[in-house]
């Protein structure tokens, strides 16, 4: 009878686990986390014994201090270069303007075409709704809210948003007249463009534009609040849409390539000198955690378990780092421990910024999605809607890759590794060479939420 009862209990537990796997329930999983907490404590107490038995130490703990110093130096150099690249390079776009740096934190929940940004100095002083937001020489949108959802943050509506409208001009050439039009929202052709987005054009003064790039010109709009600050910033390149009309091919990746931006404000705004945001690696919002187990020994699976849970500040999606290098993210934060995924896990996605060897300005690459590990390299899928311009017949360039902005609890500028990047539009497969191995036993640092970020 006892055997029958045990088998019945086992069968019931097996069915329950299968049901949860197919139909996850956050409340039930939370109860299980608490119910299994005693077993987690036992596992934590036995961890030193397992480490002594396996003799396995996480490779990052043995990294020489020289490499760590070099990593931090690369991160600082990237940060400075990225801020410089966010500023316009055309002299005409710098006249009578003051530029305030903002870092993309993420998308507004339920509103893909609105960005949440963090303003330099954590202060919105001097800024106003309607001010244009740009990257380099390119117009990307306008400020629509300030000090939201908290002080020092703002919301930016992108030119891709439904209902967005900005006046534009395409200059004339020998055979084409000047074209005036309104640009805003996504063109219908974007639905069939394999991930590429195009801006819609309405009320054009001519159906035959020149090859010149469209730029912002709101001089004819009585409703524009900051026409002089927006004037001249680029919007995109005219392209036929296949149905006798034309659209604009943008110069930035609106889907996953917006990291560091600037607000183009009037030169005389009342605002103190800009103070760059502090390095998030040293802001105190990190907690130490040990790797308890190395996860499932299966192809494409490098997940592991951490000795840190929700009760110690861990949160789903948080970055795991060793020094200045990204190792993975928290996949599920339990009560006392957490499940994590590594860079080599299939489906792991991360926004990427590249420091091209021999180039000053960093290059925004957008989202990389892991296809798993191949020998000593990690293979990633890169959609590359804009791609890298090929020069002098070069088919690939060497670069150091870093995390970009816009993913909650994943700071920008974390090192990923080195790679050869193909030139031209994608999609591409990229092999990332990284010194971060498979985590087994050792210590990592977990990004934890600041009190103001923990939500209700």
Secondary structure, DSSP 4 states (H G I P E B T S, - for coil): -HHHHHHHHHHHHHHHHHHHHHS--HHHHHHHHHHTHHHHHHHHHHHHHHHHHH----GGGG--HHHHHHHHHHHHHHHHHHHHHTS--SHHHHTTEEEEEEEEEEEETTEEEEEEEEEGGG--TT--TT-EEEETTEEEEEEEEES-SSTTEEEEEETTSTT--EEEEE---SSS--EEEEEEEE-GGGGGSTT--EEEEES-S-SS--SSEEEE--TT-TT-SSHHHHTT-EEEEEEE-SSS-EEEE-SS-TTT---EEEEEEETT---PPP-PPPPGGGSS-EEEEEEEE----BTTB--EEES--GGGT--TT-EEEETTEEEEEEEEE-SS-EEEEETTSTT-EEEEEEEETT-SS-EEEEEEEEEEEETTEEEEEE--SS-B---TT--EEEEEEEE-S-STT--TT-EEEEEEEE-BSS-EEEEEE-S-----SEEEEEE---GGGS--
